[in-house]
Amino acid sequence: MKQKLALLLFAFIFVCTAGAQTKTGITVVLPNGWTKVEGSVLEHQYMKNGASFMIKEESLLNGKTLNEATTTAKAQIEKYFKEVEFKATEELTIDGHKAQRMDFCYAVKMVNSSIKMRMQSIYVMVNNKCYNISIGGMSTQFDALAPDIPIILKNIKFNQK
């Protein structure tokens, strides 16, 4: 069941961020328990106990302001999923760059039931490129990720020229 949920979470992220990635010049140091997803088209995609963490350039959002990027991303999320519930958007800084975090829940429909998922999508602009840092999993297990999130975000470095 956890594997199916993880695959559904990956499908969500892939639909919202389709496209192959090249080397991003981004480095990240993860807390214990996170393992790289082998064969991923993303340079940075990891799993821990069915939860997912990934970083992807959002080329369709490049060149936009941070507010424009998050507004566009929110509209896309609402387009792909029903039962989306957004929590407050929060401003933060990642490696010296302004960022906005959207915390939201959504339902994944399965035959006769649905599973609630929770995601944090953090958008950050670096040299006019928009990066999406996504952390998500089942909503019932998301709070267990809470201690890892600030550690992950603190250890992301954009090694851009």
Secondary structure, DSSP 8 states (H G I E B T S, - for coil): -HHHHHHHHHHHHHHHT-S------EEE---TT-EE-TT-SSSEEEEETTEEEEEEE-GGGTTS-HHHHHHHHHHHHHHH-SS-EEEEEEEEEETTEEEEEEEEEEEEEETTEEEEEEEEEEEEEETTEEEEEEEEEEHHHHGGGTTHHHHHHHTEEE---
